[in-house]
Amino acid sequence: MSVPLYQAKAEMFRTLGHPVRIRVLELLQDGPKPVRDLLAEIDVEASNLSQQLAVLRRAGIVTSFRDGAAVMYMLSTPDVADLLAAGRRILGSVLTDRDGLLVELRATGPTGTPRARSR
């Protein structure tokens, strides 16, 4: 029995809901990288990075392969990079809207009327 599409999407977004996983995906946008390079860029213990990579691999968001002695990771599809870019755009819009709201809140009194300017 298959799960509904909305449930599968929710699971994918839960998988993306960790800062280390997001950072890994950002770093992999430029192409495959060995674990040692990821470790150099992300301030976590090797065991923690390994766990996060395993979560991403199980979800099918990244793939891994051997290049000699190095284990390389890469995005499973360019669509992952597109999703990260969309997330950045959405976050930019949300933060811009919040900044505008904050300015508006500071410019009005408790009742929502404009504050009198001090001279």
TIKOLKE-800264 format. One record per residue (C-alpha): residue in three letters; x negated, y, z. Coordinates in steps of 0.2 Angstrom, whole numbers, plus 2048, in hexadecimal, padded with zeros to 3 digits. Example, Ala and Ser with C-alpha at 12.3 -4.5 7.8 and 13.67 -1.06 7.14 Angstrom:
BEGIN
ALA7C27EA827/SER7BC7FB824/
end
This chain:
BEGIN
MET800800800/SER7F88117FB/VAL7F9820805/PRO8028307FF/LEU7F783C7F6/TYR7FA84A803/GLN7F383E810/ALA7E483A806/LYS7E084C803/ALA7E284F816/GLU7D5841819/MET7C984980C/PHE7CB85A815/ARG7C8852826/THR7B884B81F/LEU7B285C819/GLY7B686382A/HIS7A5862832/PRO797870830/VAL78986482D/ARG79385B81F/ILE79786C817/ARG785871818/VAL78086180F/LEU78C863801/GLU7868757FF/LEU77486F7FE/LEU7798617F1/GLN78186E7E5/ASP7708717DD/GLY76D85E7DA/PRO76884E7E3/LYS75D8507F2/PRO7538447FD/VAL75884280F/ARG74884A815/ASP74C85A80B/LEU75E85B813/LEU756858824/ALA74A867821/GLU75987281D/ILE76586D82A/ASP76186F83D/VAL76785E843/GLU76084D848/ALA75C84083B/SER769835843/ASN776842842/LEU773846830/SER77383382C/GLN785832834/GLN78B84182B/LEU78483A81A/ALA78D82A81E/VAL79D832820/LEU79C83B810/ARG79682C807/ARG7A582180D/ALA7B182F808/GLY7A982E7F6/ILE7A48417F7/VAL79183D7F5/THR78882E7EE/SER7778287F2/PHE76981F7E9/ARG75781B7EB/ASP7498247E3/GLY73981A7E8/ALA73981B7FB/ALA74582A7FC/VAL7578297FE/MET75F8367F3/TYR77183D7F5/MET77B8467E8/LEU78D84D7E6/SER79883F7DF/THR7A084C7D3/PRO79E85E7CF/ASP7AF8617D5/VAL7A88617E7/ALA79E8707E2/ASP7AE8787DB/LEU7B78747EB/LEU7A987D7F6/ALA7AA88C7EA/ALA7BD88D7EC/GLY7BB88B7FF/ARG7AF89A7FF/ARG7BB8A57F4/ILE7CA8A0800/LEU7BF8A480F/GLY7BA8B5808/SER7CC8B9804/VAL7D28B4816/LEU7C48BE81E/THR7C78CD813/ASP7D98CD818/ARG7D58CB82A/ASP7C88DA82A/GLY7D68E4822/LEU7E28DF82F/LEU7D68E383D/VAL7D38F4835/GLU7E68F7835/LEU7E88F1847/ARG7DB8FD84D/ALA7E390B843/THR7F490984B/GLY7FA90A85D/PRO8038FC866/THR8148FF85E/GLY80C8FF84C/THR80C91184A/PRO7FD91B844/ARG7F2921853/ALA7EF933854/ARG7DE93884F/SER7D394085C/ARG7CC951858/
end
